[in-house]
Amino acid sequence: MHKRKISYYVAIFFAVFLTIASINVRAHPPDDMSLEYNSNTNTLKVSISHGVSDNTTHYVISVVVRVNGTIDQTEIYTSQPSLGFFIYEYTVIANNESTIQVTATCSQGGSITKTLGGTTTPTDGAIPGYMGLYIVLIVSVITLLMIIRKKFKKIELKQ
């Protein structure tokens, strides 16, 4: 096998490898969060959906609970309990007129904020536009493979 053919195979391998490897290496904030407060037990249940491939390196790093705009508690974590959906419980003293706001922050960037009653604020530090990035990446790989295929045909015709 010629050195050129080997280098083309290596180029194809790396193009495919980089495409596959880049899919899971994106930072994103938690996908969704819901709040449930039980005034009889003063328990706040925070249900978080944050899909990750490794919950020890990419996880919800902190949850900040505010009551009426004042920070009531801040919890820092070193991993998340599961790869997708989990629930944290906090003891929060609040009355019927209180506003409870919770912010969950991802260890690799971005956060989600919910207020008891159901409004979501925009995520901080989220990196938008992954679909466009994937389309550009896929088109680039396909173009690269077409160019390599043409070069192979030229090499084969010369032999």
BELVEN-V605156 format. One record per residue. N is the residue number from 0. RES is the residue in one small letter. PHI is phi in degrees with one decimal (* if undefined). Layout:
n->{N	N}
res->{RES	RES}
phi->{PHI	PHI}
This chain:
n->{0	1	2	3	4	5	6	7	8	9	10	11	12	13	14	15	16	17	18	19	20	21	22	23	24	25	26	27	28	29	30	31	32	33	34	35	36	37	38	39	40	41	42	43	44	45	46	47	48	49	50	51	52	53	54	55	56	57	58	59	60	61	62	63	64	65	66	67	68	69	70	71	72	73	74	75	76	77	78	79	80	81	82	83	84	85	86	87	88	89	90	91	92	93	94	95	96	97	98	99	100	101	102	103	104	105	106	107	108	109	110	111	112	113	114	115	116	117	118	119	120	121	122	123	124	125	126	127	128	129	130	131	132	133	134	135	136	137	138	139	140	141	142	143	144	145	146	147	148	149	150	151	152	153	154	155	156	157	158}
res->{m	h	k	r	k	i	s	y	y	v	a	i	f	f	a	v	f	l	t	i	a	s	i	n	v	r	a	h	p	p	d	d	m	s	l	e	y	n	s	n	t	n	t	l	k	v	s	i	s	h	g	v	s	d	n	t	t	h	y	v	i	s	v	v	v	r	v	n	g	t	i	d	q	t	e	i	y	t	s	q	p	s	l	g	f	f	i	y	e	y	t	v	i	a	n	n	e	s	t	i	q	v	t	a	t	c	s	q	g	g	s	i	t	k	t	l	g	g	t	t	t	p	t	d	g	a	i	p	g	y	m	g	l	y	i	v	l	i	v	s	v	i	t	l	l	m	i	i	r	k	k	f	k	k	i	e	l	k	q}
phi->{*	-71.4	-63.6	-64.8	-62.7	-62.4	-65.4	-68.3	-62.8	-64.4	-63.4	-62.7	-57.3	-66.2	-63.0	-67.3	-60.3	-65.9	-64.1	-68.9	-66.9	-76.9	-65.6	-92.9	-100.2	-108.3	-87.2	-154.2	-74.0	-54.7	-70.9	-155.4	-152.3	-132.6	-119.0	-142.4	-114.8	-108.0	-72.1	-69.7	-107.4	55.7	-109.6	-107.0	-99.2	-112.2	-96.4	-122.3	-113.1	-146.0	-75.3	-136.8	-92.9	-141.4	-80.3	-104.2	-114.4	-132.9	-157.8	-77.6	-84.0	-148.5	-130.4	-111.9	-108.1	-116.9	-116.8	53.6	85.5	-102.1	-64.6	-91.0	-160.5	-129.1	-112.4	-109.6	-122.9	-109.5	-167.9	-117.9	-61.0	-144.4	-81.2	-139.0	-121.8	-156.4	-128.1	-109.1	-119.3	-132.3	-92.0	-131.9	-93.2	-150.6	-111.2	-64.3	-89.9	-73.0	-107.8	-110.6	-122.2	-126.0	-120.7	-109.0	-116.1	-80.9	-67.4	-113.0	118.9	94.5	-150.8	-132.3	-125.5	-129.2	-113.6	-57.8	125.4	105.2	-102.1	-113.8	-97.1	-58.7	-73.4	-94.6	77.4	-69.5	-104.1	-80.2	88.9	-66.1	-62.8	-62.4	-62.9	-64.3	-63.3	-61.7	-63.6	-66.0	-62.7	-63.6	-65.6	-63.0	-62.3	-60.7	-64.9	-65.9	-64.6	-63.6	-62.4	-61.6	-64.7	-61.3	-63.1	-63.1	-64.7	-66.2	-69.2	-72.8	-83.6}
